[in-house]
Amino acid sequence: EIGRLYHALADGGDALFAAIERELALTLEQVRALKGQEAPLADDPALAHALALRNPYVDPMSLLQVDLLRRWRAGQRQDAALERALFATVRGIARGMQNTG
């Protein structure tokens, strides 16, 4: 759902986004069939738990980032404070996902 919000910021790309959604659904279906389990991480409870703990923090930052991007673009990318806040969300999301920003 958060991906849809980011997509709404883009000009066009509807066919690409639809293809990504289809491929995600197909991939999840195939992983479930190959592993013989309904939940994608049923065989890795530690990772499932880590993601469950992470998402309540990362998801709001993503929602904030979408809003900041919308506002920054509306101001013709001239607002330095919005730009700093935007970069802070990039760093926060990267840290929350345990990847570098």
Phi and psi restraints in degrees (range 20) as a CNS / XPLOR table:
assign (resid 1 and name C) (resid 2 and name N)
       (resid 2 and name CA) (resid 2 and name C) 1.0 -65.7 20.0 2
assign (resid 2 and name N) (resid 2 and name CA)
       (resid 2 and name C) (resid 3 and name N) 1.0 -36.0 20.0 2
assign (resid 2 and name C) (resid 3 and name N)
       (resid 3 and name CA) (resid 3 and name C) 1.0 -58.4 20.0 2
assign (resid 3 and name N) (resid 3 and name CA)
       (resid 3 and name C) (resid 4 and name N) 1.0 -35.8 20.0 2
assign (resid 3 and name C) (resid 4 and name N)
       (resid 4 and name CA) (resid 4 and name C) 1.0 -63.5 20.0 2
assign (resid 4 and name N) (resid 4 and name CA)
       (resid 4 and name C) (resid 5 and name N) 1.0 -36.4 20.0 2
assign (resid 4 and name C) (resid 5 and name N)
       (resid 5 and name CA) (resid 5 and name C) 1.0 -67.6 20.0 2
assign (resid 5 and name N) (resid 5 and name CA)
       (resid 5 and name C) (resid 6 and name N) 1.0 -41.3 20.0 2
assign (resid 5 and name C) (resid 6 and name N)
       (resid 6 and name CA) (resid 6 and name C) 1.0 -64.1 20.0 2
assign (resid 6 and name N) (resid 6 and name CA)
       (resid 6 and name C) (resid 7 and name N) 1.0 -42.1 20.0 2
assign (resid 6 and name C) (resid 7 and name N)
       (resid 7 and name CA) (resid 7 and name C) 1.0 -60.7 20.0 2
assign (resid 7 and name N) (resid 7 and name CA)
       (resid 7 and name C) (resid 8 and name N) 1.0 -35.9 20.0 2
assign (resid 7 and name C) (resid 8 and name N)
       (resid 8 and name CA) (resid 8 and name C) 1.0 -62.2 20.0 2
assign (resid 8 and name N) (resid 8 and name CA)
       (resid 8 and name C) (resid 9 and name N) 1.0 -21.5 20.0 2
assign (resid 8 and name C) (resid 9 and name N)
       (resid 9 and name CA) (resid 9 and name C) 1.0 -78.3 20.0 2
assign (resid 9 and name N) (resid 9 and name CA)
       (resid 9 and name C) (resid 10 and name N) 1.0 -19.0 20.0 2
assign (resid 9 and name C) (resid 10 and name N)
       (resid 10 and name CA) (resid 10 and name C) 1.0 -83.8 20.0 2
assign (resid 10 and name N) (resid 10 and name CA)
       (resid 10 and name C) (resid 11 and name N) 1.0 150.7 20.0 2
assign (resid 10 and name C) (resid 11 and name N)
       (resid 11 and name CA) (resid 11 and name C) 1.0 -90.1 20.0 2
assign (resid 11 and name N) (resid 11 and name CA)
       (resid 11 and name C) (resid 12 and name N) 1.0 110.6 20.0 2
assign (resid 11 and name C) (resid 12 and name N)
       (resid 12 and name CA) (resid 12 and name C) 1.0 77.6 20.0 2
assign (resid 12 and name N) (resid 12 and name CA)
       (resid 12 and name C) (resid 13 and name N) 1.0 -154.4 20.0 2
assign (resid 12 and name C) (resid 13 and name N)
       (resid 13 and name CA) (resid 13 and name C) 1.0 78.4 20.0 2
assign (resid 13 and name N) (resid 13 and name CA)
       (resid 13 and name C) (resid 14 and name N) 1.0 12.8 20.0 2
assign (resid 13 and name C) (resid 14 and name N)
       (resid 14 and name CA) (resid 14 and name C) 1.0 -60.9 20.0 2
assign (resid 14 and name N) (resid 14 and name CA)
       (resid 14 and name C) (resid 15 and name N) 1.0 -42.3 20.0 2
assign (resid 14 and name C) (resid 15 and name N)
       (resid 15 and name CA) (resid 15 and name C) 1.0 -65.1 20.0 2
assign (resid 15 and name N) (resid 15 and name CA)
       (resid 15 and name C) (resid 16 and name N) 1.0 -40.0 20.0 2
assign (resid 15 and name C) (resid 16 and name N)
       (resid 16 and name CA) (resid 16 and name C) 1.0 -65.1 20.0 2
assign (resid 16 and name N) (resid 16 and name CA)
       (resid 16 and name C) (resid 17 and name N) 1.0 -44.9 20.0 2
assign (resid 16 and name C) (resid 17 and name N)
       (resid 17 and name CA) (resid 17 and name C) 1.0 -64.2 20.0 2
assign (resid 17 and name N) (resid 17 and name CA)
       (resid 17 and name C) (resid 18 and name N) 1.0 -40.5 20.0 2
assign (resid 17 and name C) (resid 18 and name N)
       (resid 18 and name CA) (resid 18 and name C) 1.0 -62.3 20.0 2
assign (resid 18 and name N) (resid 18 and name CA)
       (resid 18 and name C) (resid 19 and name N) 1.0 -39.8 20.0 2
assign (resid 18 and name C) (resid 19 and name N)
       (resid 19 and name CA) (resid 19 and name C) 1.0 -65.3 20.0 2
assign (resid 19 and name N) (resid 19 and name CA)
       (resid 19 and name C) (resid 20 and name N) 1.0 -39.3 20.0 2
assign (resid 19 and name C) (resid 20 and name N)
       (resid 20 and name CA) (resid 20 and name C) 1.0 -63.5 20.0 2
assign (resid 20 and name N) (resid 20 and name CA)
       (resid 20 and name C) (resid 21 and name N) 1.0 -43.8 20.0 2
assign (resid 20 and name C) (resid 21 and name N)
       (resid 21 and name CA) (resid 21 and name C) 1.0 -61.1 20.0 2
assign (resid 21 and name N) (resid 21 and name CA)
       (resid 21 and name C) (resid 22 and name N) 1.0 -43.5 20.0 2
assign (resid 21 and name C) (resid 22 and name N)
       (resid 22 and name CA) (resid 22 and name C) 1.0 -63.1 20.0 2
assign (resid 22 and name N) (resid 22 and name CA)
       (resid 22 and name C) (resid 23 and name N) 1.0 -44.1 20.0 2
assign (resid 22 and name C) (resid 23 and name N)
       (resid 23 and name CA) (resid 23 and name C) 1.0 -65.5 20.0 2
assign (resid 23 and name N) (resid 23 and name CA)
       (resid 23 and name C) (resid 24 and name N) 1.0 -37.2 20.0 2
assign (resid 23 and name C) (resid 24 and name N)
       (resid 24 and name CA) (resid 24 and name C) 1.0 -62.7 20.0 2
assign (resid 24 and name N) (resid 24 and name CA)
       (resid 24 and name C) (resid 25 and name N) 1.0 -47.5 20.0 2
assign (resid 24 and name C) (resid 25 and name N)
       (resid 25 and name CA) (resid 25 and name C) 1.0 -61.0 20.0 2
assign (resid 25 and name N) (resid 25 and name CA)
       (resid 25 and name C) (resid 26 and name N) 1.0 -43.2 20.0 2
assign (resid 25 and name C) (resid 26 and name N)
       (resid 26 and name CA) (resid 26 and name C) 1.0 -64.5 20.0 2
assign (resid 26 and name N) (resid 26 and name CA)
       (resid 26 and name C) (resid 27 and name N) 1.0 -43.1 20.0 2
assign (resid 26 and name C) (resid 27 and name N)
       (resid 27 and name CA) (resid 27 and name C) 1.0 -61.8 20.0 2
assign (resid 27 and name N) (resid 27 and name CA)
       (resid 27 and name C) (resid 28 and name N) 1.0 -46.6 20.0 2
assign (resid 27 and name C) (resid 28 and name N)
       (resid 28 and name CA) (resid 28 and name C) 1.0 -61.3 20.0 2
assign (resid 28 and name N) (resid 28 and name CA)
       (resid 28 and name C) (resid 29 and name N) 1.0 -41.5 20.0 2
assign (resid 28 and name C) (resid 29 and name N)
       (resid 29 and name CA) (resid 29 and name C) 1.0 -61.8 20.0 2
assign (resid 29 and name N) (resid 29 and name CA)
       (resid 29 and name C) (resid 30 and name N) 1.0 -44.0 20.0 2
assign (resid 29 and name C) (resid 30 and name N)
       (resid 30 and name CA) (resid 30 and name C) 1.0 -68.0 20.0 2
assign (resid 30 and name N) (resid 30 and name CA)
       (resid 30 and name C) (resid 31 and name N) 1.0 -40.1 20.0 2
assign (resid 30 and name C) (resid 31 and name N)
       (resid 31 and name CA) (resid 31 and name C) 1.0 -63.6 20.0 2
assign (resid 31 and name N) (resid 31 and name CA)
       (resid 31 and name C) (resid 32 and name N) 1.0 -43.9 20.0 2
assign (resid 31 and name C) (resid 32 and name N)
       (resid 32 and name CA) (resid 32 and name C) 1.0 -59.8 20.0 2
assign (resid 32 and name N) (resid 32 and name CA)
       (resid 32 and name C) (resid 33 and name N) 1.0 -43.6 20.0 2
assign (resid 32 and name C) (resid 33 and name N)
       (resid 33 and name CA) (resid 33 and name C) 1.0 -66.9 20.0 2
assign (resid 33 and name N) (resid 33 and name CA)
       (resid 33 and name C) (resid 34 and name N) 1.0 -43.2 20.0 2
assign (resid 33 and name C) (resid 34 and name N)
       (resid 34 and name CA) (resid 34 and name C) 1.0 -65.7 20.0 2
assign (resid 34 and name N) (resid 34 and name CA)
       (resid 34 and name C) (resid 35 and name N) 1.0 -39.5 20.0 2
assign (resid 34 and name C) (resid 35 and name N)
       (resid 35 and name CA) (resid 35 and name C) 1.0 -88.2 20.0 2
assign (resid 35 and name N) (resid 35 and name CA)
       (resid 35 and name C) (resid 36 and name N) 1.0 -13.8 20.0 2
assign (resid 35 and name C) (resid 36 and name N)
       (resid 36 and name CA) (resid 36 and name C) 1.0 66.3 20.0 2
assign (resid 36 and name N) (resid 36 and name CA)
       (resid 36 and name C) (resid 37 and name N) 1.0 36.2 20.0 2
assign (resid 36 and name C) (resid 37 and name N)
       (resid 37 and name CA) (resid 37 and name C) 1.0 -141.0 20.0 2
assign (resid 37 and name N) (resid 37 and name CA)
       (resid 37 and name C) (resid 38 and name N) 1.0 150.5 20.0 2
assign (resid 37 and name C) (resid 38 and name N)
       (resid 38 and name CA) (resid 38 and name C) 1.0 -78.2 20.0 2
assign (resid 38 and name N) (resid 38 and name CA)
       (resid 38 and name C) (resid 39 and name N) 1.0 -45.0 20.0 2
assign (resid 38 and name C) (resid 39 and name N)
       (resid 39 and name CA) (resid 39 and name C) 1.0 -87.6 20.0 2
assign (resid 39 and name N) (resid 39 and name CA)
       (resid 39 and name C) (resid 40 and name N) 1.0 134.8 20.0 2
assign (resid 39 and name C) (resid 40 and name N)
       (resid 40 and name CA) (resid 40 and name C) 1.0 -58.2 20.0 2
assign (resid 40 and name N) (resid 40 and name CA)
       (resid 40 and name C) (resid 41 and name N) 1.0 -31.8 20.0 2
assign (resid 40 and name C) (resid 41 and name N)
       (resid 41 and name CA) (resid 41 and name C) 1.0 -112.8 20.0 2
assign (resid 41 and name N) (resid 41 and name CA)
       (resid 41 and name C) (resid 42 and name N) 1.0 27.1 20.0 2
assign (resid 41 and name C) (resid 42 and name N)
       (resid 42 and name CA) (resid 42 and name C) 1.0 -60.3 20.0 2
assign (resid 42 and name N) (resid 42 and name CA)
       (resid 42 and name C) (resid 43 and name N) 1.0 -28.7 20.0 2
assign (resid 42 and name C) (resid 43 and name N)
       (resid 43 and name CA) (resid 43 and name C) 1.0 -92.6 20.0 2
assign (resid 43 and name N) (resid 43 and name CA)
       (resid 43 and name C) (resid 44 and name N) 1.0 3.1 20.0 2
assign (resid 43 and name C) (resid 44 and name N)
       (resid 44 and name CA) (resid 44 and name C) 1.0 -136.7 20.0 2
assign (resid 44 and name N) (resid 44 and name CA)
       (resid 44 and name C) (resid 45 and name N) 1.0 72.8 20.0 2
assign (resid 44 and name C) (resid 45 and name N)
       (resid 45 and name CA) (resid 45 and name C) 1.0 -63.0 20.0 2
assign (resid 45 and name N) (resid 45 and name CA)
       (resid 45 and name C) (resid 46 and name N) 1.0 -29.3 20.0 2
assign (resid 45 and name C) (resid 46 and name N)
       (resid 46 and name CA) (resid 46 and name C) 1.0 -65.4 20.0 2
assign (resid 46 and name N) (resid 46 and name CA)
       (resid 46 and name C) (resid 47 and name N) 1.0 -44.5 20.0 2
assign (resid 46 and name C) (resid 47 and name N)
       (resid 47 and name CA) (resid 47 and name C) 1.0 -67.9 20.0 2
assign (resid 47 and name N) (resid 47 and name CA)
       (resid 47 and name C) (resid 48 and name N) 1.0 -41.1 20.0 2
assign (resid 47 and name C) (resid 48 and name N)
       (resid 48 and name CA) (resid 48 and name C) 1.0 -59.2 20.0 2
assign (resid 48 and name N) (resid 48 and name CA)
       (resid 48 and name C) (resid 49 and name N) 1.0 -42.1 20.0 2
assign (resid 48 and name C) (resid 49 and name N)
       (resid 49 and name CA) (resid 49 and name C) 1.0 -66.0 20.0 2
assign (resid 49 and name N) (resid 49 and name CA)
       (resid 49 and name C) (resid 50 and name N) 1.0 -43.0 20.0 2
assign (resid 49 and name C) (resid 50 and name N)
       (resid 50 and name CA) (resid 50 and name C) 1.0 -60.9 20.0 2
assign (resid 50 and name N) (resid 50 and name CA)
       (resid 50 and name C) (resid 51 and name N) 1.0 -42.1 20.0 2
assign (resid 50 and name C) (resid 51 and name N)
       (resid 51 and name CA) (resid 51 and name C) 1.0 -67.2 20.0 2
assign (resid 51 and name N) (resid 51 and name CA)
       (resid 51 and name C) (resid 52 and name N) 1.0 -38.9 20.0 2
assign (resid 51 and name C) (resid 52 and name N)
       (resid 52 and name CA) (resid 52 and name C) 1.0 -64.2 20.0 2
assign (resid 52 and name N) (resid 52 and name CA)
       (resid 52 and name C) (resid 53 and name N) 1.0 -33.3 20.0 2
assign (resid 52 and name C) (resid 53 and name N)
       (resid 53 and name CA) (resid 53 and name C) 1.0 -76.8 20.0 2
assign (resid 53 and name N) (resid 53 and name CA)
       (resid 53 and name C) (resid 54 and name N) 1.0 -33.2 20.0 2
assign (resid 53 and name C) (resid 54 and name N)
       (resid 54 and name CA) (resid 54 and name C) 1.0 -75.7 20.0 2
assign (resid 54 and name N) (resid 54 and name CA)
       (resid 54 and name C) (resid 55 and name N) 1.0 -43.9 20.0 2
assign (resid 54 and name C) (resid 55 and name N)
       (resid 55 and name CA) (resid 55 and name C) 1.0 -58.2 20.0 2
assign (resid 55 and name N) (resid 55 and name CA)
       (resid 55 and name C) (resid 56 and name N) 1.0 -37.3 20.0 2
assign (resid 55 and name C) (resid 56 and name N)
       (resid 56 and name CA) (resid 56 and name C) 1.0 -63.6 20.0 2
assign (resid 56 and name N) (resid 56 and name CA)
       (resid 56 and name C) (resid 57 and name N) 1.0 -16.3 20.0 2
assign (resid 56 and name C) (resid 57 and name N)
       (resid 57 and name CA) (resid 57 and name C) 1.0 -98.5 20.0 2
assign (resid 57 and name N) (resid 57 and name CA)
       (resid 57 and name C) (resid 58 and name N) 1.0 -40.3 20.0 2
assign (resid 57 and name C) (resid 58 and name N)
       (resid 58 and name CA) (resid 58 and name C) 1.0 -75.2 20.0 2
assign (resid 58 and name N) (resid 58 and name CA)
       (resid 58 and name C) (resid 59 and name N) 1.0 -40.2 20.0 2
assign (resid 58 and name C) (resid 59 and name N)
       (resid 59 and name CA) (resid 59 and name C) 1.0 -59.1 20.0 2
assign (resid 59 and name N) (resid 59 and name CA)
       (resid 59 and name C) (resid 60 and name N) 1.0 -47.0 20.0 2
assign (resid 59 and name C) (resid 60 and name N)
       (resid 60 and name CA) (resid 60 and name C) 1.0 -62.6 20.0 2
assign (resid 60 and name N) (resid 60 and name CA)
       (resid 60 and name C) (resid 61 and name N) 1.0 -34.1 20.0 2
assign (resid 60 and name C) (resid 61 and name N)
       (resid 61 and name CA) (resid 61 and name C) 1.0 -65.1 20.0 2
assign (resid 61 and name N) (resid 61 and name CA)
       (resid 61 and name C) (resid 62 and name N) 1.0 -36.4 20.0 2
assign (resid 61 and name C) (resid 62 and name N)
       (resid 62 and name CA) (resid 62 and name C) 1.0 -65.4 20.0 2
assign (resid 62 and name N) (resid 62 and name CA)
       (resid 62 and name C) (resid 63 and name N) 1.0 -43.2 20.0 2
assign (resid 62 and name C) (resid 63 and name N)
       (resid 63 and name CA) (resid 63 and name C) 1.0 -63.0 20.0 2
assign (resid 63 and name N) (resid 63 and name CA)
       (resid 63 and name C) (resid 64 and name N) 1.0 -40.7 20.0 2
assign (resid 63 and name C) (resid 64 and name N)
       (resid 64 and name CA) (resid 64 and name C) 1.0 -63.4 20.0 2
assign (resid 64 and name N) (resid 64 and name CA)
       (resid 64 and name C) (resid 65 and name N) 1.0 -41.6 20.0 2
assign (resid 64 and name C) (resid 65 and name N)
       (resid 65 and name CA) (resid 65 and name C) 1.0 -61.5 20.0 2
assign (resid 65 and name N) (resid 65 and name CA)
       (resid 65 and name C) (resid 66 and name N) 1.0 -42.4 20.0 2
assign (resid 65 and name C) (resid 66 and name N)
       (resid 66 and name CA) (resid 66 and name C) 1.0 -58.9 20.0 2
assign (resid 66 and name N) (resid 66 and name CA)
       (resid 66 and name C) (resid 67 and name N) 1.0 -45.8 20.0 2
assign (resid 66 and name C) (resid 67 and name N)
       (resid 67 and name CA) (resid 67 and name C) 1.0 -63.7 20.0 2
assign (resid 67 and name N) (resid 67 and name CA)
       (resid 67 and name C) (resid 68 and name N) 1.0 -44.2 20.0 2
assign (resid 67 and name C) (resid 68 and name N)
       (resid 68 and name CA) (resid 68 and name C) 1.0 -63.6 20.0 2
assign (resid 68 and name N) (resid 68 and name CA)
       (resid 68 and name C) (resid 69 and name N) 1.0 -41.3 20.0 2
assign (resid 68 and name C) (resid 69 and name N)
       (resid 69 and name CA) (resid 69 and name C) 1.0 -60.4 20.0 2
assign (resid 69 and name N) (resid 69 and name CA)
       (resid 69 and name C) (resid 70 and name N) 1.0 -44.7 20.0 2
assign (resid 69 and name C) (resid 70 and name N)
       (resid 70 and name CA) (resid 70 and name C) 1.0 -60.2 20.0 2
assign (resid 70 and name N) (resid 70 and name CA)
       (resid 70 and name C) (resid 71 and name N) 1.0 -46.4 20.0 2
assign (resid 70 and name C) (resid 71 and name N)
       (resid 71 and name CA) (resid 71 and name C) 1.0 -68.8 20.0 2
assign (resid 71 and name N) (resid 71 and name CA)
       (resid 71 and name C) (resid 72 and name N) 1.0 -39.4 20.0 2
assign (resid 71 and name C) (resid 72 and name N)
       (resid 72 and name CA) (resid 72 and name C) 1.0 -64.3 20.0 2
assign (resid 72 and name N) (resid 72 and name CA)
       (resid 72 and name C) (resid 73 and name N) 1.0 -43.5 20.0 2
assign (resid 72 and name C) (resid 73 and name N)
       (resid 73 and name CA) (resid 73 and name C) 1.0 -65.6 20.0 2
assign (resid 73 and name N) (resid 73 and name CA)
       (resid 73 and name C) (resid 74 and name N) 1.0 -40.2 20.0 2
assign (resid 73 and name C) (resid 74 and name N)
       (resid 74 and name CA) (resid 74 and name C) 1.0 -61.9 20.0 2
assign (resid 74 and name N) (resid 74 and name CA)
       (resid 74 and name C) (resid 75 and name N) 1.0 -29.4 20.0 2
assign (resid 74 and name C) (resid 75 and name N)
       (resid 75 and name CA) (resid 75 and name C) 1.0 -91.2 20.0 2
assign (resid 75 and name N) (resid 75 and name CA)
       (resid 75 and name C) (resid 76 and name N) 1.0 19.3 20.0 2
assign (resid 75 and name C) (resid 76 and name N)
       (resid 76 and name CA) (resid 76 and name C) 1.0 55.5 20.0 2
assign (resid 76 and name N) (resid 76 and name CA)
       (resid 76 and name C) (resid 77 and name N) 1.0 32.6 20.0 2
assign (resid 76 and name C) (resid 77 and name N)
       (resid 77 and name CA) (resid 77 and name C) 1.0 58.5 20.0 2
assign (resid 77 and name N) (resid 77 and name CA)
       (resid 77 and name C) (resid 78 and name N) 1.0 34.9 20.0 2
assign (resid 77 and name C) (resid 78 and name N)
       (resid 78 and name CA) (resid 78 and name C) 1.0 -104.1 20.0 2
assign (resid 78 and name N) (resid 78 and name CA)
       (resid 78 and name C) (resid 79 and name N) 1.0 -4.2 20.0 2
assign (resid 78 and name C) (resid 79 and name N)
       (resid 79 and name CA) (resid 79 and name C) 1.0 -96.0 20.0 2
assign (resid 79 and name N) (resid 79 and name CA)
       (resid 79 and name C) (resid 80 and name N) 1.0 105.7 20.0 2
assign (resid 79 and name C) (resid 80 and name N)
       (resid 80 and name CA) (resid 80 and name C) 1.0 -65.2 20.0 2
assign (resid 80 and name N) (resid 80 and name CA)
       (resid 80 and name C) (resid 81 and name N) 1.0 -35.0 20.0 2
assign (resid 80 and name C) (resid 81 and name N)
       (resid 81 and name CA) (resid 81 and name C) 1.0 -66.5 20.0 2
assign (resid 81 and name N) (resid 81 and name CA)
       (resid 81 and name C) (resid 82 and name N) 1.0 -41.7 20.0 2
assign (resid 81 and name C) (resid 82 and name N)
       (resid 82 and name CA) (resid 82 and name C) 1.0 -64.1 20.0 2
assign (resid 82 and name N) (resid 82 and name CA)
       (resid 82 and name C) (resid 83 and name N) 1.0 -39.4 20.0 2
assign (resid 82 and name C) (resid 83 and name N)
       (resid 83 and name CA) (resid 83 and name C) 1.0 -63.2 20.0 2
assign (resid 83 and name N) (resid 83 and name CA)
       (resid 83 and name C) (resid 84 and name N) 1.0 -43.2 20.0 2
assign (resid 83 and name C) (resid 84 and name N)
       (resid 84 and name CA) (resid 84 and name C) 1.0 -62.2 20.0 2
assign (resid 84 and name N) (resid 84 and name CA)
       (resid 84 and name C) (resid 85 and name N) 1.0 -42.7 20.0 2
assign (resid 84 and name C) (resid 85 and name N)
       (resid 85 and name CA) (resid 85 and name C) 1.0 -63.6 20.0 2
assign (resid 85 and name N) (resid 85 and name CA)
       (resid 85 and name C) (resid 86 and name N) 1.0 -38.3 20.0 2
assign (resid 85 and name C) (resid 86 and name N)
       (resid 86 and name CA) (resid 86 and name C) 1.0 -62.3 20.0 2
assign (resid 86 and name N) (resid 86 and name CA)
       (resid 86 and name C) (resid 87 and name N) 1.0 -47.2 20.0 2
assign (resid 86 and name C) (resid 87 and name N)
       (resid 87 and name CA) (resid 87 and name C) 1.0 -64.0 20.0 2
assign (resid 87 and name N) (resid 87 and name CA)
       (resid 87 and name C) (resid 88 and name N) 1.0 -32.8 20.0 2
assign (resid 87 and name C) (resid 88 and name N)
       (resid 88 and name CA) (resid 88 and name C) 1.0 -64.3 20.0 2
assign (resid 88 and name N) (resid 88 and name CA)
       (resid 88 and name C) (resid 89 and name N) 1.0 -37.5 20.0 2
assign (resid 88 and name C) (resid 89 and name N)
       (resid 89 and name CA) (resid 89 and name C) 1.0 -68.3 20.0 2
assign (resid 89 and name N) (resid 89 and name CA)
       (resid 89 and name C) (resid 90 and name N) 1.0 -35.6 20.0 2
assign (resid 89 and name C) (resid 90 and name N)
       (resid 90 and name CA) (resid 90 and name C) 1.0 -61.2 20.0 2
assign (resid 90 and name N) (resid 90 and name CA)
       (resid 90 and name C) (resid 91 and name N) 1.0 -47.6 20.0 2
assign (resid 90 and name C) (resid 91 and name N)
       (resid 91 and name CA) (resid 91 and name C) 1.0 -64.3 20.0 2
assign (resid 91 and name N) (resid 91 and name CA)
       (resid 91 and name C) (resid 92 and name N) 1.0 -42.6 20.0 2
assign (resid 91 and name C) (resid 92 and name N)
       (resid 92 and name CA) (resid 92 and name C) 1.0 -63.6 20.0 2
assign (resid 92 and name N) (resid 92 and name CA)
       (resid 92 and name C) (resid 93 and name N) 1.0 -42.7 20.0 2
assign (resid 92 and name C) (resid 93 and name N)
       (resid 93 and name CA) (resid 93 and name C) 1.0 -66.4 20.0 2
assign (resid 93 and name N) (resid 93 and name CA)
       (resid 93 and name C) (resid 94 and name N) 1.0 -42.5 20.0 2
assign (resid 93 and name C) (resid 94 and name N)
       (resid 94 and name CA) (resid 94 and name C) 1.0 -62.2 20.0 2
assign (resid 94 and name N) (resid 94 and name CA)
       (resid 94 and name C) (resid 95 and name N) 1.0 -43.6 20.0 2
assign (resid 94 and name C) (resid 95 and name N)
       (resid 95 and name CA) (resid 95 and name C) 1.0 -65.5 20.0 2
assign (resid 95 and name N) (resid 95 and name CA)
       (resid 95 and name C) (resid 96 and name N) 1.0 -42.1 20.0 2
assign (resid 95 and name C) (resid 96 and name N)
       (resid 96 and name CA) (resid 96 and name C) 1.0 -63.3 20.0 2
assign (resid 96 and name N) (resid 96 and name CA)
       (resid 96 and name C) (resid 97 and name N) 1.0 -33.0 20.0 2
assign (resid 96 and name C) (resid 97 and name N)
       (resid 97 and name CA) (resid 97 and name C) 1.0 -86.8 20.0 2
assign (resid 97 and name N) (resid 97 and name CA)
       (resid 97 and name C) (resid 98 and name N) 1.0 -3.1 20.0 2
assign (resid 97 and name C) (resid 98 and name N)
       (resid 98 and name CA) (resid 98 and name C) 1.0 64.0 20.0 2
assign (resid 98 and name N) (resid 98 and name CA)
       (resid 98 and name C) (resid 99 and name N) 1.0 40.4 20.0 2
assign (resid 98 and name C) (resid 99 and name N)
       (resid 99 and name CA) (resid 99 and name C) 1.0 -128.3 20.0 2
assign (resid 99 and name N) (resid 99 and name CA)
       (resid 99 and name C) (resid 100 and name N) 1.0 160.2 20.0 2
assign (resid 99 and name C) (resid 100 and name N)
       (resid 100 and name CA) (resid 100 and name C) 1.0 -77.1 20.0 2
assign (resid 100 and name N) (resid 100 and name CA)
       (resid 100 and name C) (resid 101 and name N) 1.0 153.1 20.0 2
